[in-house]
Amino acid sequence: MSTRDSGSPLHRRVATLLFALALLPTAVLFLRRYAPGDMWLGCLVGGLVTLLLLGVAAHRARRSPQTVTTAERIVASHGDERDRTVRNRALASLGVAAIPLTSVAAVAVAVGTPAAATLTLLLWTLLAVVVTAFLRADRAL
Amino acid sequence: VRNDVRQLRETAGLSQAGLGAALGVSRQTIISIENGRYDPSLPLAIAIARYFGRPVEEIFHVDP
């Protein structure tokens, strides 16, 4: 009676990978044409690094599921019920923090703070919140 | 909820990883259950009880 994720079927994983591989160059081309500066380059590098990390995590989780971290098991869809609890707590914290943080950012932009800098700060703050919440939940459980 | 999982596992001569593999959960989950930091779901608690051949209430005890 396992409570581990059975993992998505192979065809779904392949479809997700193909979608990601198609989305990345599309986004890069879109940003290169319409976005200012070198946003396209940041998107390309960030996207490739993310895909690489996801691939490494999935490979490690499949090869040695007992030695990988909670995050790796979740990414690879091999998480069990404790892993899902950790993930849900982190996402709940993110949701609770997102509303006031977004409100503060909106007010800041409204009173004249540069929008690009405010949105960048908001994004990094939200990332910090979810990572911190995940680590805290993982240690607590 | 307190539990006797560690004692039963050690009596059976199992490692945490071995018990985790038998139950389909990670070693980390077994560690958390044994330390009382994580209360398993009902299906997992029943799986643990069946694995050791005992009733659930003999393994998991509600704190007074």
N, CA and C atoms of all chains as a GROMACS GRO file, in nm:
protein
  615
    1MET      N    1   0.085  -0.120   0.000
    1MET     CA    2   0.000   0.000   0.000
    1MET      C    3   0.088   0.125   0.000
    2SER      N    4   0.144   0.156  -0.114
    2SER     CA    5   0.237   0.269  -0.124
    2SER      C    6   0.161   0.400  -0.128
    3THR      N    7   0.219   0.501  -0.065
    3THR     CA    8   0.162   0.634  -0.077
    3THR      C    9   0.251   0.721  -0.162
    4ARG      N   10   0.343   0.657  -0.236
    4ARG     CA   11   0.433   0.729  -0.324
    4ARG      C   12   0.359   0.762  -0.454
    5ASP      N   13   0.397   0.875  -0.516
    5ASP     CA   14   0.344   0.906  -0.647
    5ASP      C   15   0.379   0.793  -0.741
    6SER      N   16   0.282   0.747  -0.817
    6SER     CA   17   0.312   0.640  -0.911
    6SER      C   18   0.392   0.692  -1.028
    7GLY      N   19   0.399   0.825  -1.040
    7GLY     CA   20   0.472   0.885  -1.151
    7GLY      C   21   0.382   0.891  -1.273
    8SER      N   22   0.400   0.997  -1.350
    8SER     CA   23   0.315   1.010  -1.467
    8SER      C   24   0.362   0.912  -1.574
    9PRO      N   25   0.270   0.868  -1.660
    9PRO     CA   26   0.308   0.775  -1.766
    9PRO      C   27   0.413   0.835  -1.857
   10LEU      N   28   0.485   0.746  -1.926
   10LEU     CA   29   0.597   0.791  -2.008
   10LEU      C   30   0.553   0.890  -2.115
   11HIS      N   31   0.438   0.863  -2.178
   11HIS     CA   32   0.396   0.952  -2.287
   11HIS      C   33   0.364   1.092  -2.236
   12ARG      N   34   0.316   1.100  -2.111
   12ARG     CA   35   0.290   1.234  -2.055
   12ARG      C   36   0.420   1.307  -2.027
   13ARG      N   37   0.519   1.233  -1.978
   13ARG     CA   38   0.649   1.296  -1.951
   13ARG      C   39   0.713   1.345  -2.080
   14VAL      N   40   0.704   1.261  -2.183
   14VAL     CA   41   0.762   1.299  -2.312
   14VAL      C   42   0.690   1.422  -2.367
   15ALA      N   43   0.556   1.424  -2.354
   15ALA     CA   44   0.479   1.538  -2.403
   15ALA      C   45   0.516   1.665  -2.328
   16THR      N   46   0.535   1.652  -2.195
   16THR     CA   47   0.575   1.769  -2.116
   16THR      C   48   0.711   1.819  -2.158
   17LEU      N   49   0.804   1.726  -2.181
   17LEU     CA   50   0.939   1.765  -2.223
   17LEU      C   51   0.935   1.834  -2.359
   18LEU      N   52   0.859   1.778  -2.452
   18LEU     CA   53   0.849   1.838  -2.586
   18LEU      C   54   0.786   1.977  -2.579
   19PHE      N   55   0.685   1.989  -2.491
   19PHE     CA   56   0.620   2.120  -2.474
   19PHE      C   57   0.721   2.223  -2.423
   20ALA      N   58   0.800   2.181  -2.322
   20ALA     CA   59   0.900   2.272  -2.265
   20ALA      C   60   1.004   2.309  -2.370
   21LEU      N   61   1.046   2.210  -2.448
   21LEU     CA   62   1.147   2.235  -2.551
   21LEU      C   63   1.093   2.325  -2.662
   22ALA      N   64   0.962   2.319  -2.686
   22ALA     CA   65   0.904   2.407  -2.787
   22ALA      C   66   0.876   2.545  -2.731
   23LEU      N   67   0.841   2.551  -2.603
   23LEU     CA   68   0.807   2.679  -2.541
   23LEU      C   69   0.929   2.768  -2.526
   24LEU      N   70   1.042   2.708  -2.489
   24LEU     CA   71   1.162   2.788  -2.462
   24LEU      C   72   1.207   2.868  -2.584
   25PRO      N   73   1.230   2.806  -2.701
   25PRO     CA   74   1.273   2.887  -2.816
   25PRO      C   75   1.166   2.987  -2.860
   26THR      N   76   1.039   2.951  -2.842
   26THR     CA   77   0.932   3.044  -2.878
   26THR      C   78   0.939   3.169  -2.792
   27ALA      N   79   0.957   3.148  -2.661
   27ALA     CA   80   0.967   3.262  -2.569
   27ALA      C   81   1.092   3.344  -2.598
   28VAL      N   82   1.202   3.276  -2.628
   28VAL     CA   83   1.327   3.347  -2.657
   28VAL      C   84   1.312   3.432  -2.783
   29LEU      N   85   1.254   3.375  -2.888
   29LEU     CA   86   1.234   3.452  -3.012
   29LEU      C   87   1.140   3.570  -2.990
   30PHE      N   88   1.034   3.547  -2.911
   30PHE     CA   89   0.939   3.656  -2.882
   30PHE      C   90   1.009   3.769  -2.808
   31LEU      N   91   1.087   3.733  -2.705
   31LEU     CA   92   1.154   3.835  -2.626
   31LEU      C   93   1.261   3.907  -2.709
   32ARG      N   94   1.328   3.833  -2.795
   32ARG     CA   95   1.433   3.895  -2.876
   32ARG      C   96   1.374   4.002  -2.969
   33ARG      N   97   1.252   3.975  -3.015
   33ARG     CA   98   1.190   4.069  -3.109
   33ARG      C   99   1.124   4.188  -3.040
   34TYR      N  100   1.060   4.160  -2.926
   34TYR     CA  101   0.977   4.264  -2.867
   34TYR      C  102   1.030   4.320  -2.734
   35ALA      N  103   1.115   4.246  -2.663
   35ALA     CA  104   1.156   4.292  -2.531
   35ALA      C  105   1.284   4.376  -2.540
   36PRO      N  106   1.298   4.470  -2.448
   36PRO     CA  107   1.419   4.553  -2.451
   36PRO      C  108   1.540   4.479  -2.396
   37GLY      N  109   1.657   4.527  -2.434
   37GLY     CA  110   1.781   4.475  -2.377
   37GLY      C  111   1.805   4.329  -2.411
   38ASP      N  112   1.861   4.259  -2.314
   38ASP     CA  113   1.897   4.118  -2.338
   38ASP      C  114   1.810   4.023  -2.255
   39MET      N  115   1.681   4.059  -2.245
   39MET     CA  116   1.589   3.970  -2.173
   39MET      C  117   1.587   3.831  -2.235
   40TRP      N  118   1.596   3.825  -2.367
   40TRP     CA  119   1.592   3.696  -2.436
   40TRP      C  120   1.706   3.605  -2.391
   41LEU      N  121   1.822   3.668  -2.369
   41LEU     CA  122   1.938   3.589  -2.328
   41LEU      C  123   1.917   3.534  -2.186
   42GLY      N  124   1.860   3.616  -2.099
   42GLY     CA  125   1.830   3.570  -1.963
   42GLY      C  126   1.729   3.457  -1.965
   43CYS      N  127   1.629   3.471  -2.052
   43CYS     CA  128   1.527   3.365  -2.064
   43CYS      C  129   1.591   3.237  -2.115
   44LEU      N  130   1.680   3.250  -2.214
   44LEU     CA  131   1.744   3.131  -2.272
   44LEU      C  132   1.831   3.060  -2.168
   45VAL      N  133   1.915   3.136  -2.101
   45VAL     CA  134   2.005   3.076  -2.002
   45VAL      C  135   1.925   3.017  -1.886
   46GLY      N  136   1.828   3.095  -1.836
   46GLY     CA  137   1.746   3.046  -1.724
   46GLY      C  138   1.667   2.921  -1.760
   47GLY      N  139   1.611   2.922  -1.881
   47GLY     CA  140   1.534   2.806  -1.925
   47GLY      C  141   1.620   2.682  -1.940
   48LEU      N  142   1.737   2.699  -2.000
   48LEU     CA  143   1.825   2.583  -2.019
   48LEU      C  144   1.876   2.530  -1.885
   49VAL      N  145   1.911   2.620  -1.794
   49VAL     CA  146   1.959   2.576  -1.662
   49VAL      C  147   1.847   2.502  -1.589
   50THR      N  148   1.725   2.555  -1.597
   50THR     CA  149   1.611   2.490  -1.531
   50THR      C  150   1.586   2.350  -1.588
   51LEU      N  151   1.588   2.340  -1.721
   51LEU     CA  152   1.568   2.208  -1.783
   51LEU      C  153   1.677   2.111  -1.743
   52LEU      N  154   1.800   2.162  -1.737
   52LEU     CA  155   1.912   2.076  -1.699
   52LEU      C  156   1.895   2.025  -1.556
   53LEU      N  157   1.860   2.117  -1.464
   53LEU     CA  158   1.844   2.078  -1.324
   53LEU      C  159   1.728   1.979  -1.306
   54LEU      N  160   1.619   2.002  -1.379
   54LEU     CA  161   1.506   1.909  -1.372
   54LEU      C  162   1.547   1.771  -1.423
   55GLY      N  163   1.625   1.769  -1.530
   55GLY     CA  164   1.671   1.642  -1.585
   55GLY      C  165   1.761   1.568  -1.488
   56VAL      N  166   1.852   1.640  -1.424
   56VAL     CA  167   1.943   1.579  -1.328
   56VAL      C  168   1.863   1.522  -1.209
   57ALA      N  169   1.768   1.602  -1.160
   57ALA     CA  170   1.687   1.558  -1.046
   57ALA      C  171   1.606   1.434  -1.081
   58ALA      N  172   1.546   1.433  -1.199
   58ALA     CA  173   1.466   1.317  -1.241
   58ALA      C  174   1.554   1.193  -1.255
   59HIS      N  175   1.673   1.212  -1.310
   59HIS     CA  176   1.765   1.099  -1.328
   59HIS      C  177   1.809   1.043  -1.193
   60ARG      N  178   1.846   1.132  -1.101
   60ARG     CA  179   1.891   1.087  -0.968
   60ARG      C  180   1.778   1.017  -0.892
   61ALA      N  181   1.658   1.073  -0.902
   61ALA     CA  182   1.545   1.014  -0.829
   61ALA      C  183   1.512   0.875  -0.881
   62ARG      N  184   1.529   0.856  -1.012
   62ARG     CA  185   1.499   0.726  -1.070
   62ARG      C  186   1.609   0.625  -1.036
   63ARG      N  187   1.733   0.674  -1.030
   63ARG     CA  188   1.847   0.584  -1.011
   63ARG      C  189   1.861   0.542  -0.865
   64SER      N  190   1.850   0.637  -0.774
   64SER     CA  191   1.868   0.603  -0.632
   64SER      C  192   1.767   0.681  -0.548
   65PRO      N  193   1.642   0.634  -0.549
   65PRO     CA  194   1.534   0.709  -0.484
   65PRO      C  195   1.552   0.727  -0.333
   66GLN      N  196   1.632   0.640  -0.268
   66GLN     CA  197   1.645   0.650  -0.122
   66GLN      C  198   1.748   0.754  -0.080
   67THR      N  199   1.827   0.805  -0.173
   67THR     CA  200   1.934   0.898  -0.134
   67THR      C  201   1.910   1.040  -0.182
   68VAL      N  202   1.802   1.064  -0.255
   68VAL     CA  203   1.782   1.198  -0.308
   68VAL      C  204   1.704   1.284  -0.208
   69THR      N  205   1.701   1.413  -0.234
   69THR     CA  206   1.635   1.506  -0.144
   69THR      C  207   1.485   1.511  -0.172
   70THR      N  208   1.414   1.574  -0.080
   70THR     CA  209   1.270   1.590  -0.097
   70THR      C  210   1.238   1.662  -0.227
   71ALA      N  211   1.312   1.769  -0.253
   71ALA     CA  212   1.285   1.849  -0.374
   71ALA      C  213   1.306   1.765  -0.500
   72GLU      N  214   1.410   1.684  -0.501
   72GLU     CA  215   1.436   1.602  -0.619
   72GLU      C  216   1.326   1.500  -0.642
   73ARG      N  217   1.277   1.440  -0.532
   73ARG     CA  218   1.168   1.343  -0.548
   73ARG      C  219   1.043   1.409  -0.601
   74ILE      N  220   1.015   1.530  -0.553
   74ILE     CA  221   0.895   1.601  -0.599
   74ILE      C  222   0.907   1.634  -0.747
   75VAL      N  223   1.023   1.687  -0.785
   75VAL     CA  224   1.044   1.725  -0.926
   75VAL      C  225   1.030   1.604  -1.017
   76ALA      N  226   1.078   1.490  -0.970
   76ALA     CA  227   1.076   1.369  -1.052
   76ALA      C  228   0.944   1.293  -1.040
   77SER      N  229   0.846   1.349  -0.971
   77SER     CA  230   0.716   1.282  -0.949
   77SER      C  231   0.732   1.148  -0.879
   78HIS      N  232   0.832   1.139  -0.791
   78HIS     CA  233   0.851   1.018  -0.712
   78HIS      C  234   0.828   1.046  -0.563
   79GLY      N  235   0.765   1.159  -0.533
   79GLY     CA  236   0.746   1.195  -0.394
   79GLY      C  237   0.641   1.108  -0.326
   80ASP      N  238   0.656   1.093  -0.195
   80ASP     CA  239   0.554   1.021  -0.118
   80ASP      C  240   0.469   1.123  -0.043
   81GLU      N  241   0.388   1.074   0.051
   81GLU     CA  242   0.293   1.165   0.116
   81GLU      C  243   0.361   1.273   0.198
   82ARG      N  244   0.476   1.241   0.262
   82ARG     CA  245   0.547   1.345   0.336
   82ARG      C  246   0.601   1.452   0.241
   83ASP      N  247   0.654   1.410   0.127
   83ASP     CA  248   0.705   1.506   0.029
   83ASP      C  249   0.593   1.599  -0.018
   84ARG      N  250   0.476   1.541  -0.040
   84ARG     CA  251   0.364   1.624  -0.086
   84ARG      C  252   0.321   1.721   0.024
   85THR      N  253   0.330   1.678   0.149
   85THR     CA  254   0.295   1.769   0.259
   85THR      C  255   0.392   1.887   0.264
   86VAL      N  256   0.521   1.857   0.248
   86VAL     CA  257   0.622   1.964   0.246
   86VAL      C  258   0.592   2.062   0.133
   87ARG      N  259   0.567   2.007   0.014
   87ARG     CA  260   0.538   2.093  -0.102
   87ARG      C  261   0.413   2.178  -0.078
   88ASN      N  262   0.310   2.117  -0.024
   88ASN     CA  263   0.185   2.191  -0.003
   88ASN      C  264   0.204   2.303   0.100
   89ARG      N  265   0.281   2.276   0.204
   89ARG     CA  266   0.306   2.381   0.304
   89ARG      C  267   0.382   2.498   0.242
   90ALA      N  268   0.482   2.466   0.158
   90ALA     CA  269   0.561   2.572   0.095
   90ALA      C  270   0.473   2.655   0.002
   91LEU      N  271   0.389   2.587  -0.076
   91LEU     CA  272   0.303   2.661  -0.169
   91LEU      C  273   0.197   2.742  -0.094
   92ALA      N  274   0.151   2.690   0.019
   92ALA     CA  275   0.055   2.766   0.100
   92ALA      C  276   0.119   2.893   0.154
   93SER      N  277   0.242   2.882   0.200
   93SER     CA  278   0.314   3.000   0.249
   93SER      C  279   0.331   3.102   0.137
   94LEU      N  280   0.364   3.051   0.018
   94LEU     CA  281   0.382   3.140  -0.097
   94LEU      C  282   0.251   3.213  -0.128
   95GLY      N  283   0.141   3.140  -0.125
   95GLY     CA  284   0.012   3.200  -0.154
   95GLY      C  285  -0.025   3.308  -0.053
   96VAL      N  286   0.001   3.280   0.074
   96VAL     CA  287  -0.030   3.378   0.179
   96VAL      C  288   0.055   3.503   0.164
   97ALA      N  289   0.183   3.484   0.128
   97ALA     CA  290   0.274   3.598   0.116
   97ALA      C  291   0.250   3.677  -0.012
   98ALA      N  292   0.200   3.610  -0.115
   98ALA     CA  293   0.189   3.674  -0.246
   98ALA      C  294   0.092   3.792  -0.246
   99ILE      N  295  -0.018   3.779  -0.173
   99ILE     CA  296  -0.120   3.885  -0.178
   99ILE      C  297  -0.067   4.017  -0.120
  100PRO      N  298  -0.016   4.019   0.004
  100PRO     CA  299   0.037   4.146   0.055
  100PRO      C  300   0.158   4.197  -0.022
  101LEU      N  301   0.247   4.105  -0.064
  101LEU     CA  302   0.366   4.150  -0.137
  101LEU      C  303   0.328   4.214  -0.271
  102THR      N  304   0.232   4.152  -0.339
  102THR     CA  305   0.189   4.207  -0.467
  102THR      C  306   0.118   4.341  -0.447
  103SER      N  307   0.044   4.352  -0.338
  103SER     CA  308  -0.023   4.479  -0.308
  103SER      C  309   0.079   4.589  -0.283
  104VAL      N  310   0.181   4.556  -0.205
  104VAL     CA  311   0.286   4.655  -0.177
  104VAL      C  312   0.355   4.697  -0.306
  105ALA      N  313   0.383   4.598  -0.393
  105ALA     CA  314   0.449   4.630  -0.520
  105ALA      C  315   0.360   4.720  -0.606
  106ALA      N  316   0.231   4.691  -0.607
  106ALA     CA  317   0.139   4.772  -0.688
  106ALA      C  318   0.135   4.916  -0.638
  107VAL      N  319   0.133   4.932  -0.506
  107VAL     CA  320   0.132   5.067  -0.448
  107VAL      C  321   0.263   5.138  -0.481
  108ALA      N  322   0.374   5.063  -0.472
  108ALA     CA  323   0.505   5.122  -0.500
  108ALA      C  324   0.511   5.173  -0.643
  109VAL      N  325   0.461   5.094  -0.737
  109VAL     CA  326   0.461   5.138  -0.877
  109VAL      C  327   0.369   5.259  -0.895
  110ALA      N  328   0.257   5.256  -0.824
  110ALA     CA  329   0.160   5.366  -0.837
  110ALA      C  330   0.217   5.499  -0.789
  111VAL      N  331   0.306   5.495  -0.690
  111VAL     CA  332   0.361   5.620  -0.637
  111VAL      C  333   0.491   5.659  -0.708
  112GLY      N  334   0.527   5.586  -0.811
  112GLY     CA  335   0.638   5.631  -0.894
  112GLY      C  336   0.766   5.547  -0.890
  113THR      N  337   0.768   5.438  -0.815
  113THR     CA  338   0.886   5.351  -0.816
  113THR      C  339   0.899   5.286  -0.954
  114PRO      N  340   1.019   5.274  -1.008
  114PRO     CA  341   1.034   5.210  -1.139
  114PRO      C  342   0.972   5.070  -1.142
  115ALA      N  343   0.886   5.048  -1.240
  115ALA     CA  344   0.810   4.922  -1.244
  115ALA      C  345   0.900   4.801  -1.262
  116ALA      N  346   1.000   4.812  -1.350
  116ALA     CA  347   1.085   4.696  -1.378
  116ALA      C  348   1.159   4.652  -1.252
  117ALA      N  349   1.214   4.750  -1.182
  117ALA     CA  350   1.289   4.716  -1.060
  117ALA      C  351   1.196   4.657  -0.954
  118THR      N  352   1.076   4.714  -0.943
  118THR     CA  353   0.980   4.666  -0.843
  118THR      C  354   0.937   4.522  -0.872
  119LEU      N  355   0.909   4.495  -1.000
  119LEU     CA  356   0.866   4.360  -1.036
  119LEU      C  357   0.979   4.260  -1.016
  120THR      N  358   1.102   4.302  -1.046
  120THR     CA  359   1.217   4.214  -1.024
  120THR      C  360   1.231   4.181  -0.877
  121LEU      N  361   1.221   4.285  -0.795
  121LEU     CA  362   1.231   4.264  -0.649
  121LEU      C  363   1.117   4.174  -0.600
  122LEU      N  364   0.997   4.197  -0.654
  122LEU     CA  365   0.883   4.114  -0.614
  122LEU      C  366   0.907   3.968  -0.648
  123LEU      N  367   0.956   3.944  -0.769
  123LEU     CA  368   0.981   3.806  -0.812
  123LEU      C  369   1.083   3.738  -0.723
  124TRP      N  370   1.194   3.806  -0.696
  124TRP     CA  371   1.298   3.745  -0.612
  124TRP      C  372   1.249   3.724  -0.469
  125THR      N  373   1.167   3.817  -0.422
  125THR     CA  374   1.113   3.802  -0.286
  125THR      C  375   1.021   3.680  -0.277
  126LEU      N  376   0.936   3.664  -0.379
  126LEU     CA  377   0.846   3.549  -0.380
  126LEU      C  378   0.925   3.418  -0.390
  127LEU      N  379   1.031   3.419  -0.471
  127LEU     CA  380   1.115   3.299  -0.480
  127LEU      C  381   1.180   3.268  -0.345
  128ALA      N  382   1.227   3.374  -0.279
  128ALA     CA  383   1.290   3.355  -0.147
  128ALA      C  384   1.189   3.299  -0.047
  129VAL      N  385   1.066   3.348  -0.055
  129VAL     CA  386   0.962   3.301   0.037
  129VAL      C  387   0.935   3.152   0.017
  130VAL      N  388   0.919   3.111  -0.108
  130VAL     CA  389   0.884   2.969  -0.132
  130VAL      C  390   1.001   2.877  -0.099
  131VAL      N  391   1.124   2.921  -0.128
  131VAL     CA  392   1.240   2.837  -0.096
  131VAL      C  393   1.256   2.825   0.056
  132THR      N  394   1.245   2.938   0.125
  132THR     CA  395   1.257   2.935   0.271
  132THR      C  396   1.148   2.849   0.335
  133ALA      N  397   1.025   2.867   0.286
  133ALA     CA  398   0.914   2.789   0.341
  133ALA      C  399   0.933   2.640   0.315
  134PHE      N  400   0.985   2.606   0.198
  134PHE     CA  401   1.009   2.466   0.165
  134PHE      C  402   1.114   2.407   0.259
  135LEU      N  403   1.225   2.480   0.277
  135LEU     CA  404   1.333   2.430   0.364
  135LEU      C  405   1.284   2.416   0.508
  136ARG      N  406   1.206   2.512   0.554
  136ARG     CA  407   1.154   2.505   0.692
  136ARG      C  408   1.061   2.385   0.708
  137ALA      N  409   0.972   2.365   0.612
  137ALA     CA  410   0.879   2.252   0.620
  137ALA      C  411   0.954   2.120   0.613
  138ASP      N  412   1.058   2.116   0.528
  138ASP     CA  413   1.134   1.992   0.513
  138ASP      C  414   1.209   1.958   0.641
  139ARG      N  415   1.257   2.060   0.710
  139ARG     CA  416   1.327   2.036   0.837
  139ARG      C  417   1.229   2.000   0.949
  140ALA      N  418   1.111   2.062   0.943
  140ALA     CA  419   1.013   2.041   1.052
  140ALA      C  420   0.951   1.903   1.046
  141LEU      N  421   0.938   1.848   0.926
  141LEU     CA  422   0.870   1.719   0.912
  141LEU      C  423   0.969   1.604   0.910
  142VAL      N  424   0.095   1.208   1.782
  142VAL     CA  425   0.072   1.064   1.795
  142VAL      C  426   0.206   0.994   1.814
  143ARG      N  427   0.218   0.921   1.926
  143ARG     CA  428   0.341   0.842   1.947
  143ARG      C  429   0.330   0.711   1.869
  144ASN      N  430   0.443   0.649   1.845
  144ASN     CA  431   0.437   0.521   1.773
  144ASN      C  432   0.556   0.434   1.811
  145ASP      N  433   0.542   0.305   1.780
  145ASP     CA  434   0.646   0.207   1.812
  145ASP      C  435   0.716   0.157   1.686
  146VAL      N  436   0.715   0.239   1.582
  146VAL     CA  437   0.770   0.194   1.454
  146VAL      C  438   0.920   0.162   1.466
  147ARG      N  439   0.994   0.249   1.535
  147ARG     CA  440   1.138   0.225   1.546
  147ARG      C  441   1.166   0.091   1.616
  148GLN      N  442   1.096   0.069   1.727
  148GLN     CA  443   1.117  -0.055   1.803
  148GLN      C  444   1.082  -0.177   1.718
  149LEU      N  445   0.969  -0.172   1.649
  149LEU     CA  446   0.928  -0.285   1.565
  149LEU      C  447   1.027  -0.308   1.450
  150ARG      N  448   1.074  -0.198   1.392
  150ARG     CA  449   1.168  -0.210   1.281
  150ARG      C  450   1.299  -0.272   1.328
  151GLU      N  451   1.348  -0.224   1.443
  151GLU     CA  452   1.475  -0.277   1.494
  151GLU      C  453   1.461  -0.423   1.535
  152THR      N  454   1.346  -0.456   1.592
  152THR     CA  455   1.322  -0.596   1.628
  152THR      C  456   1.322  -0.685   1.504
  153ALA      N  457   1.268  -0.631   1.394
  153ALA     CA  458   1.263  -0.708   1.269
  153ALA      C  459   1.396  -0.707   1.196
  154GLY      N  460   1.494  -0.631   1.249
  154GLY     CA  461   1.625  -0.626   1.185
  154GLY      C  462   1.626  -0.552   1.053
  155LEU      N  463   1.538  -0.452   1.043
  155LEU     CA  464   1.528  -0.377   0.917
  155LEU      C  465   1.597  -0.243   0.928
  156SER      N  466   1.650  -0.197   0.818
  156SER     CA  467   1.701  -0.059   0.814
  156SER      C  468   1.584   0.034   0.781
  157GLN      N  469   1.608   0.163   0.804
  157GLN     CA  470   1.503   0.260   0.770
  157GLN      C  471   1.478   0.260   0.620
  158ALA      N  472   1.586   0.247   0.544
  158ALA     CA  473   1.570   0.244   0.398
  158ALA      C  474   1.495   0.118   0.355
  159GLY      N  475   1.523   0.008   0.421
  159GLY     CA  476   1.456  -0.117   0.386
  159GLY      C  477   1.307  -0.110   0.414
  160LEU      N  478   1.272  -0.057   0.530
  160LEU     CA  479   1.130  -0.044   0.562
  160LEU      C  480   1.062   0.053   0.466
  161GLY      N  481   1.132   0.163   0.436
  161GLY     CA  482   1.076   0.259   0.341
  161GLY      C  483   1.050   0.195   0.206
  162ALA      N  484   1.148   0.117   0.159
  162ALA     CA  485   1.130   0.051   0.029
  162ALA      C  486   1.014  -0.047   0.033
  163ALA      N  487   1.000  -0.117   0.145
  163ALA     CA  488   0.891  -0.215   0.156
  163ALA      C  489   0.754  -0.147   0.156
  164LEU      N  490   0.750  -0.027   0.213
  164LEU     CA  491   0.621   0.044   0.223
  164LEU      C  492   0.598   0.140   0.108
  165GLY      N  493   0.700   0.160   0.024
  165GLY     CA  494   0.684   0.252  -0.088
  165GLY      C  495   0.696   0.397  -0.049
  166VAL      N  496   0.774   0.425   0.055
  166VAL     CA  497   0.799   0.564   0.094
  166VAL      C  498   0.951   0.582   0.109
  167SER      N  499   0.991   0.707   0.128
  167SER     CA  500   1.133   0.735   0.137
  167SER      C  501   1.186   0.706   0.277
  168ARG      N  502   1.319   0.690   0.286
  168ARG     CA  503   1.383   0.671   0.416
  168ARG      C  504   1.355   0.791   0.507
  169GLN      N  505   1.351   0.910   0.444
  169GLN     CA  506   1.325   1.032   0.519
  169GLN      C  507   1.188   1.027   0.588
  170THR      N  508   1.092   0.969   0.519
  170THR     CA  509   0.957   0.958   0.577
  170THR      C  510   0.957   0.865   0.698
  171ILE      N  511   1.030   0.754   0.687
  171ILE     CA  512   1.039   0.662   0.801
  171ILE      C  513   1.106   0.731   0.919
  172ILE      N  514   1.214   0.805   0.893
  172ILE     CA  515   1.284   0.878   1.000
  172ILE      C  516   1.187   0.975   1.068
  173SER      N  517   1.112   1.050   0.988
  173SER     CA  518   1.020   1.149   1.044
  173SER      C  519   0.910   1.084   1.127
  174ILE      N  520   0.861   0.970   1.080
  174ILE     CA  521   0.756   0.899   1.156
  174ILE      C  522   0.814   0.849   1.288
  175GLU      N  523   0.932   0.789   1.282
  175GLU     CA  524   0.992   0.735   1.404
  175GLU      C  525   1.022   0.845   1.506
  176ASN      N  526   1.061   0.962   1.456
  176ASN     CA  527   1.091   1.073   1.547
  176ASN      C  528   0.966   1.147   1.594
  177GLY      N  529   0.850   1.108   1.541
  177GLY     CA  530   0.726   1.173   1.582
  177GLY      C  531   0.703   1.308   1.519
  178ARG      N  532   0.783   1.341   1.416
  178ARG     CA  533   0.765   1.472   1.352
  178ARG      C  534   0.656   1.467   1.245
  179TYR      N  535   0.628   1.348   1.196
  179TYR     CA  536   0.528   1.336   1.091
  179TYR      C  537   0.432   1.223   1.124
  180ASP      N  538   0.304   1.255   1.126
  180ASP     CA  539   0.202   1.152   1.147
  180ASP      C  540   0.159   1.097   1.012
  181PRO      N  541   0.173   0.967   0.991
  181PRO     CA  542   0.140   0.912   0.859
  181PRO      C  543  -0.009   0.920   0.831
  182SER      N  544  -0.042   0.916   0.703
  182SER     CA  545  -0.183   0.910   0.665
  182SER      C  546  -0.242   0.776   0.709
  183LEU      N  547  -0.374   0.767   0.707
  183LEU     CA  548  -0.438   0.641   0.746
  183LEU      C  549  -0.393   0.524   0.657
  184PRO      N  550  -0.388   0.542   0.524
  184PRO     CA  551  -0.340   0.429   0.441
  184PRO      C  552  -0.198   0.385   0.477
  185LEU      N  553  -0.111   0.481   0.505
  185LEU     CA  554   0.027   0.442   0.539
  185LEU      C  555   0.033   0.377   0.677
  186ALA      N  556  -0.045   0.429   0.770
  186ALA     CA  557  -0.048   0.369   0.904
  186ALA      C  558  -0.098   0.224   0.896
  187ILE      N  559  -0.200   0.202   0.814
  187ILE     CA  560  -0.252   0.065   0.796
  187ILE      C  561  -0.147  -0.023   0.729
  188ALA      N  562  -0.076   0.034   0.632
  188ALA     CA  563   0.029  -0.043   0.563
  188ALA      C  564   0.139  -0.083   0.662
  189ILE      N  565   0.176   0.010   0.750
  189ILE     CA  566   0.278  -0.021   0.851
  189ILE      C  567   0.228  -0.132   0.944
  190ALA      N  568   0.103  -0.119   0.987
  190ALA     CA  569   0.046  -0.219   1.078
  190ALA      C  570   0.040  -0.356   1.012
  191ARG      N  571  -0.003  -0.360   0.886
  191ARG     CA  572  -0.009  -0.488   0.814
  191ARG      C  573   0.130  -0.546   0.796
  192TYR      N  574   0.226  -0.459   0.772
  192TYR     CA  575   0.363  -0.508   0.748
  192TYR      C  576   0.416  -0.579   0.872
  193PHE      N  577   0.386  -0.522   0.989
  193PHE     CA  578   0.436  -0.582   1.113
  193PHE      C  579   0.336  -0.682   1.172
  194GLY      N  580   0.222  -0.698   1.108
  194GLY     CA  581   0.124  -0.796   1.153
  194GLY      C  582   0.059  -0.760   1.284
  195ARG      N  583   0.036  -0.632   1.304
  195ARG     CA  584  -0.027  -0.587   1.430
  195ARG      C  585  -0.141  -0.491   1.398
  196PRO      N  586  -0.235  -0.476   1.492
  196PRO     CA  587  -0.338  -0.374   1.473
  196PRO      C  588  -0.277  -0.234   1.479
  197VAL      N  589  -0.340  -0.143   1.409
  197VAL     CA  590  -0.289  -0.005   1.405
  197VAL      C  591  -0.276   0.054   1.545
  198GLU      N  592  -0.378   0.026   1.628
  198GLU     CA  593  -0.380   0.089   1.761
  198GLU      C  594  -0.271   0.034   1.855
  199GLU      N  595  -0.209  -0.076   1.816
  199GLU     CA  596  -0.097  -0.127   1.896
  199GLU      C  597   0.034  -0.059   1.859
  200ILE      N  598   0.034   0.005   1.744
  200ILE     CA  599   0.158   0.071   1.697
  200ILE      C  600   0.150   0.222   1.718
  201PHE      N  601   0.034   0.279   1.694
  201PHE     CA  602   0.018   0.424   1.707
  201PHE      C  603  -0.069   0.455   1.829
  202HIS      N  604  -0.020   0.546   1.911
  202HIS     CA  605  -0.090   0.580   2.036
  202HIS      C  606  -0.115   0.730   2.040
  203VAL      N  607  -0.240   0.765   2.066
  203VAL     CA  608  -0.272   0.906   2.078
  203VAL      C  609  -0.217   0.958   2.209
  204ASP      N  610  -0.149   1.072   2.202
  204ASP     CA  611  -0.091   1.131   2.323
  204ASP      C  612  -0.201   1.168   2.421
  205PRO      N  613  -0.180   1.145   2.552
  205PRO     CA  614  -0.283   1.180   2.650
  205PRO      C  615  -0.296   1.332   2.662
   0.00000   0.00000   0.00000
